[in-house]
Amino acid sequence: MATGWKKIAEKWYYFDVEGAMKTGWVKYKDTWYYLDAKEGAMVSNAFIQSADGTGWYYLKPDGTLADKPEFTVEPDGLITVK
């Protein structure tokens, strides 16, 4: 039975202690990750809209939730990395 993080076909998945694949937000060792709601694969280097639609979360290339701004939105809408 798979538990914890597993890499399958170049994508990361998280399985709970009962072996069930998790989806949505998962906190692992005090760090937040987002797992695709349909596939369960870890989302990385992407923006995820908040559930209420009022804001966005950024997931870094390693899949961890960015807790400090690491980018700037320019007046023309271009997003640049600091």
Chimera marker file (.cmm) of the C-alpha trace (Angstrom):
<marker_set name="trace">
<marker id="1" x="0.000" y="0.000" z="0.000" r="1" g="1" b="0" radius="0.5"/>
<marker id="2" x="1.373" y="3.417" z="-0.990" r="1" g="1" b="0" radius="0.5"/>
<marker id="3" x="1.576" y="6.110" z="1.676" r="1" g="1" b="0" radius="0.5"/>
<marker id="4" x="3.226" y="9.540" z="1.634" r="1" g="1" b="0" radius="0.5"/>
<marker id="5" x="4.646" y="11.130" z="-1.524" r="1" g="1" b="0" radius="0.5"/>
<marker id="6" x="4.996" y="8.915" z="-4.603" r="1" g="1" b="0" radius="0.5"/>
<marker id="7" x="6.275" y="9.850" z="-8.065" r="1" g="1" b="0" radius="0.5"/>
<marker id="8" x="4.236" y="8.175" z="-10.795" r="1" g="1" b="0" radius="0.5"/>
<marker id="9" x="4.867" y="8.872" z="-14.496" r="1" g="1" b="0" radius="0.5"/>
<marker id="10" x="6.891" y="12.017" z="-13.670" r="1" g="1" b="0" radius="0.5"/>
<marker id="11" x="4.135" y="13.484" z="-11.434" r="1" g="1" b="0" radius="0.5"/>
<marker id="12" x="3.984" y="13.607" z="-7.631" r="1" g="1" b="0" radius="0.5"/>
<marker id="13" x="0.993" y="12.288" z="-5.665" r="1" g="1" b="0" radius="0.5"/>
<marker id="14" x="0.282" y="12.121" z="-1.933" r="1" g="1" b="0" radius="0.5"/>
<marker id="15" x="-1.326" y="9.101" z="-0.260" r="1" g="1" b="0" radius="0.5"/>
<marker id="16" x="-2.674" y="9.214" z="3.305" r="1" g="1" b="0" radius="0.5"/>
<marker id="17" x="-1.998" y="6.584" z="5.987" r="1" g="1" b="0" radius="0.5"/>
<marker id="18" x="-4.843" y="4.445" z="4.614" r="1" g="1" b="0" radius="0.5"/>
<marker id="19" x="-3.385" y="4.574" z="1.092" r="1" g="1" b="0" radius="0.5"/>
<marker id="20" x="-6.038" y="6.927" z="-0.317" r="1" g="1" b="0" radius="0.5"/>
<marker id="21" x="-4.818" y="9.476" z="-2.869" r="1" g="1" b="0" radius="0.5"/>
<marker id="22" x="-5.391" y="13.013" z="-1.636" r="1" g="1" b="0" radius="0.5"/>
<marker id="23" x="-6.625" y="15.995" z="-3.661" r="1" g="1" b="0" radius="0.5"/>
<marker id="24" x="-6.929" y="19.701" z="-2.925" r="1" g="1" b="0" radius="0.5"/>
<marker id="25" x="-4.857" y="21.427" z="-0.249" r="1" g="1" b="0" radius="0.5"/>
<marker id="26" x="-2.520" y="19.216" z="1.797" r="1" g="1" b="0" radius="0.5"/>
<marker id="27" x="-0.281" y="20.354" z="4.648" r="1" g="1" b="0" radius="0.5"/>
<marker id="28" x="2.859" y="18.233" z="4.921" r="1" g="1" b="0" radius="0.5"/>
<marker id="29" x="5.565" y="19.027" z="7.501" r="1" g="1" b="0" radius="0.5"/>
<marker id="30" x="4.241" y="22.587" z="8.017" r="1" g="1" b="0" radius="0.5"/>
<marker id="31" x="4.228" y="23.296" z="4.265" r="1" g="1" b="0" radius="0.5"/>
<marker id="32" x="1.159" y="23.603" z="2.040" r="1" g="1" b="0" radius="0.5"/>
<marker id="33" x="0.804" y="21.898" z="-1.342" r="1" g="1" b="0" radius="0.5"/>
<marker id="34" x="-2.084" y="21.802" z="-3.811" r="1" g="1" b="0" radius="0.5"/>
<marker id="35" x="-3.023" y="18.512" z="-5.458" r="1" g="1" b="0" radius="0.5"/>
<marker id="36" x="-5.155" y="18.678" z="-8.605" r="1" g="1" b="0" radius="0.5"/>
<marker id="37" x="-8.815" y="18.098" z="-7.769" r="1" g="1" b="0" radius="0.5"/>
<marker id="38" x="-9.325" y="15.633" z="-10.645" r="1" g="1" b="0" radius="0.5"/>
<marker id="39" x="-5.997" y="13.803" z="-11.079" r="1" g="1" b="0" radius="0.5"/>
<marker id="40" x="-4.463" y="14.296" z="-7.642" r="1" g="1" b="0" radius="0.5"/>
<marker id="41" x="-1.090" y="15.317" z="-9.106" r="1" g="1" b="0" radius="0.5"/>
<marker id="42" x="0.895" y="18.012" z="-7.283" r="1" g="1" b="0" radius="0.5"/>
<marker id="43" x="0.516" y="21.416" z="-8.946" r="1" g="1" b="0" radius="0.5"/>
<marker id="44" x="3.699" y="23.473" z="-9.323" r="1" g="1" b="0" radius="0.5"/>
<marker id="45" x="4.803" y="26.765" z="-10.855" r="1" g="1" b="0" radius="0.5"/>
<marker id="46" x="1.177" y="27.864" z="-11.173" r="1" g="1" b="0" radius="0.5"/>
<marker id="47" x="-1.463" y="30.194" z="-9.788" r="1" g="1" b="0" radius="0.5"/>
<marker id="48" x="-4.518" y="28.657" z="-8.112" r="1" g="1" b="0" radius="0.5"/>
<marker id="49" x="-7.611" y="30.789" z="-7.603" r="1" g="1" b="0" radius="0.5"/>
<marker id="50" x="-8.996" y="30.967" z="-4.067" r="1" g="1" b="0" radius="0.5"/>
<marker id="51" x="-12.234" y="29.094" z="-3.381" r="1" g="1" b="0" radius="0.5"/>
<marker id="52" x="-14.161" y="32.364" z="-3.012" r="1" g="1" b="0" radius="0.5"/>
<marker id="53" x="-12.695" y="33.732" z="-6.258" r="1" g="1" b="0" radius="0.5"/>
<marker id="54" x="-11.272" y="36.879" z="-4.670" r="1" g="1" b="0" radius="0.5"/>
<marker id="55" x="-7.573" y="36.083" z="-4.902" r="1" g="1" b="0" radius="0.5"/>
<marker id="56" x="-4.838" y="33.773" z="-6.078" r="1" g="1" b="0" radius="0.5"/>
<marker id="57" x="-2.224" y="31.492" z="-4.532" r="1" g="1" b="0" radius="0.5"/>
<marker id="58" x="1.140" y="30.868" z="-6.157" r="1" g="1" b="0" radius="0.5"/>
<marker id="59" x="2.755" y="27.429" z="-6.047" r="1" g="1" b="0" radius="0.5"/>
<marker id="60" x="6.516" y="27.505" z="-6.549" r="1" g="1" b="0" radius="0.5"/>
<marker id="61" x="8.367" y="25.181" z="-8.974" r="1" g="1" b="0" radius="0.5"/>
<marker id="62" x="8.836" y="22.642" z="-6.146" r="1" g="1" b="0" radius="0.5"/>
<marker id="63" x="5.073" y="22.665" z="-5.459" r="1" g="1" b="0" radius="0.5"/>
<marker id="64" x="5.253" y="24.532" z="-2.145" r="1" g="1" b="0" radius="0.5"/>
<marker id="65" x="2.913" y="27.441" z="-1.464" r="1" g="1" b="0" radius="0.5"/>
<marker id="66" x="4.695" y="30.792" z="-1.755" r="1" g="1" b="0" radius="0.5"/>
<marker id="67" x="4.194" y="32.574" z="1.564" r="1" g="1" b="0" radius="0.5"/>
<marker id="68" x="6.088" y="35.725" z="0.536" r="1" g="1" b="0" radius="0.5"/>
<marker id="69" x="5.707" y="37.645" z="-2.717" r="1" g="1" b="0" radius="0.5"/>
<marker id="70" x="8.317" y="36.373" z="-5.161" r="1" g="1" b="0" radius="0.5"/>
<marker id="71" x="6.958" y="38.208" z="-8.173" r="1" g="1" b="0" radius="0.5"/>
<marker id="72" x="5.703" y="41.617" z="-9.226" r="1" g="1" b="0" radius="0.5"/>
<marker id="73" x="2.705" y="42.465" z="-11.379" r="1" g="1" b="0" radius="0.5"/>
<marker id="74" x="3.666" y="45.293" z="-13.734" r="1" g="1" b="0" radius="0.5"/>
<marker id="75" x="1.142" y="48.015" z="-14.724" r="1" g="1" b="0" radius="0.5"/>
<marker id="76" x="0.648" y="46.315" z="-18.106" r="1" g="1" b="0" radius="0.5"/>
<marker id="77" x="-0.225" y="43.025" z="-16.347" r="1" g="1" b="0" radius="0.5"/>
<marker id="78" x="3.113" y="41.318" z="-16.980" r="1" g="1" b="0" radius="0.5"/>
<marker id="79" x="4.190" y="39.160" z="-14.035" r="1" g="1" b="0" radius="0.5"/>
<marker id="80" x="7.925" y="39.207" z="-13.362" r="1" g="1" b="0" radius="0.5"/>
<marker id="81" x="9.924" y="37.103" z="-10.928" r="1" g="1" b="0" radius="0.5"/>
<marker id="82" x="12.018" y="39.013" z="-8.375" r="1" g="1" b="0" radius="0.5"/>
<link id1="1" id2="2" r="1" g="1" b="0" radius="0.2"/>
<link id1="2" id2="3" r="1" g="1" b="0" radius="0.2"/>
<link id1="3" id2="4" r="1" g="1" b="0" radius="0.2"/>
<link id1="4" id2="5" r="1" g="1" b="0" radius="0.2"/>
<link id1="5" id2="6" r="1" g="1" b="0" radius="0.2"/>
<link id1="6" id2="7" r="1" g="1" b="0" radius="0.2"/>
<link id1="7" id2="8" r="1" g="1" b="0" radius="0.2"/>
<link id1="8" id2="9" r="1" g="1" b="0" radius="0.2"/>
<link id1="9" id2="10" r="1" g="1" b="0" radius="0.2"/>
<link id1="10" id2="11" r="1" g="1" b="0" radius="0.2"/>
<link id1="11" id2="12" r="1" g="1" b="0" radius="0.2"/>
<link id1="12" id2="13" r="1" g="1" b="0" radius="0.2"/>
<link id1="13" id2="14" r="1" g="1" b="0" radius="0.2"/>
<link id1="14" id2="15" r="1" g="1" b="0" radius="0.2"/>
<link id1="15" id2="16" r="1" g="1" b="0" radius="0.2"/>
<link id1="16" id2="17" r="1" g="1" b="0" radius="0.2"/>
<link id1="17" id2="18" r="1" g="1" b="0" radius="0.2"/>
<link id1="18" id2="19" r="1" g="1" b="0" radius="0.2"/>
<link id1="19" id2="20" r="1" g="1" b="0" radius="0.2"/>
<link id1="20" id2="21" r="1" g="1" b="0" radius="0.2"/>
<link id1="21" id2="22" r="1" g="1" b="0" radius="0.2"/>
<link id1="22" id2="23" r="1" g="1" b="0" radius="0.2"/>
<link id1="23" id2="24" r="1" g="1" b="0" radius="0.2"/>
<link id1="24" id2="25" r="1" g="1" b="0" radius="0.2"/>
<link id1="25" id2="26" r="1" g="1" b="0" radius="0.2"/>
<link id1="26" id2="27" r="1" g="1" b="0" radius="0.2"/>
<link id1="27" id2="28" r="1" g="1" b="0" radius="0.2"/>
<link id1="28" id2="29" r="1" g="1" b="0" radius="0.2"/>
<link id1="29" id2="30" r="1" g="1" b="0" radius="0.2"/>
<link id1="30" id2="31" r="1" g="1" b="0" radius="0.2"/>
<link id1="31" id2="32" r="1" g="1" b="0" radius="0.2"/>
<link id1="32" id2="33" r="1" g="1" b="0" radius="0.2"/>
<link id1="33" id2="34" r="1" g="1" b="0" radius="0.2"/>
<link id1="34" id2="35" r="1" g="1" b="0" radius="0.2"/>
<link id1="35" id2="36" r="1" g="1" b="0" radius="0.2"/>
<link id1="36" id2="37" r="1" g="1" b="0" radius="0.2"/>
<link id1="37" id2="38" r="1" g="1" b="0" radius="0.2"/>
<link id1="38" id2="39" r="1" g="1" b="0" radius="0.2"/>
<link id1="39" id2="40" r="1" g="1" b="0" radius="0.2"/>
<link id1="40" id2="41" r="1" g="1" b="0" radius="0.2"/>
<link id1="41" id2="42" r="1" g="1" b="0" radius="0.2"/>
<link id1="42" id2="43" r="1" g="1" b="0" radius="0.2"/>
<link id1="43" id2="44" r="1" g="1" b="0" radius="0.2"/>
<link id1="44" id2="45" r="1" g="1" b="0" radius="0.2"/>
<link id1="45" id2="46" r="1" g="1" b="0" radius="0.2"/>
<link id1="46" id2="47" r="1" g="1" b="0" radius="0.2"/>
<link id1="47" id2="48" r="1" g="1" b="0" radius="0.2"/>
<link id1="48" id2="49" r="1" g="1" b="0" radius="0.2"/>
<link id1="49" id2="50" r="1" g="1" b="0" radius="0.2"/>
<link id1="50" id2="51" r="1" g="1" b="0" radius="0.2"/>
<link id1="51" id2="52" r="1" g="1" b="0" radius="0.2"/>
<link id1="52" id2="53" r="1" g="1" b="0" radius="0.2"/>
<link id1="53" id2="54" r="1" g="1" b="0" radius="0.2"/>
<link id1="54" id2="55" r="1" g="1" b="0" radius="0.2"/>
<link id1="55" id2="56" r="1" g="1" b="0" radius="0.2"/>
<link id1="56" id2="57" r="1" g="1" b="0" radius="0.2"/>
<link id1="57" id2="58" r="1" g="1" b="0" radius="0.2"/>
<link id1="58" id2="59" r="1" g="1" b="0" radius="0.2"/>
<link id1="59" id2="60" r="1" g="1" b="0" radius="0.2"/>
<link id1="60" id2="61" r="1" g="1" b="0" radius="0.2"/>
<link id1="61" id2="62" r="1" g="1" b="0" radius="0.2"/>
<link id1="62" id2="63" r="1" g="1" b="0" radius="0.2"/>
<link id1="63" id2="64" r="1" g="1" b="0" radius="0.2"/>
<link id1="64" id2="65" r="1" g="1" b="0" radius="0.2"/>
<link id1="65" id2="66" r="1" g="1" b="0" radius="0.2"/>
<link id1="66" id2="67" r="1" g="1" b="0" radius="0.2"/>
<link id1="67" id2="68" r="1" g="1" b="0" radius="0.2"/>
<link id1="68" id2="69" r="1" g="1" b="0" radius="0.2"/>
<link id1="69" id2="70" r="1" g="1" b="0" radius="0.2"/>
<link id1="70" id2="71" r="1" g="1" b="0" radius="0.2"/>
<link id1="71" id2="72" r="1" g="1" b="0" radius="0.2"/>
<link id1="72" id2="73" r="1" g="1" b="0" radius="0.2"/>
<link id1="73" id2="74" r="1" g="1" b="0" radius="0.2"/>
<link id1="74" id2="75" r="1" g="1" b="0" radius="0.2"/>
<link id1="75" id2="76" r="1" g="1" b="0" radius="0.2"/>
<link id1="76" id2="77" r="1" g="1" b="0" radius="0.2"/>
<link id1="77" id2="78" r="1" g="1" b="0" radius="0.2"/>
<link id1="78" id2="79" r="1" g="1" b="0" radius="0.2"/>
<link id1="79" id2="80" r="1" g="1" b="0" radius="0.2"/>
<link id1="80" id2="81" r="1" g="1" b="0" radius="0.2"/>
<link id1="81" id2="82" r="1" g="1" b="0" radius="0.2"/>
</marker_set>
